[in-house]
């Protein structure tokens, strides 16, 4: 198990990609990122959601995702059983849809030019 990528490192890495690079997760199923929310496993931690991706004009682009994540940092996120949380550039980032747990965290970003792959690692809690 290595050190996980922080939100700030992901934002910076996304900004170094081509503006039009399509972003998706490296795990099976060709899933694209959605939005930042409270992680159900640890409410004080952020999670990036995912959904099926089809490689069309509606898929997330690198700079759009970077901006959306950065915009979410200034907002208050409600935990699943209460509590209000704000996330910073220094927080590690889980991968899970709202209401779900996964023990999967963002571990890196692979810039392949026309696409950017969010790398993940399973870290049992």
Secondary structure, DSSP 8 states (H G I E B T S, - for coil): -----BHHHHHHHHHTS-TT-EEEESSTT-EEEEEEEE-SSSTTSEEEEEEE--SSTTS-BHHHHHHHHHHHHTS-EE-TTS-EE---TTSBEEE--TT----EEEEEEEE-SSEEEEEEEE---
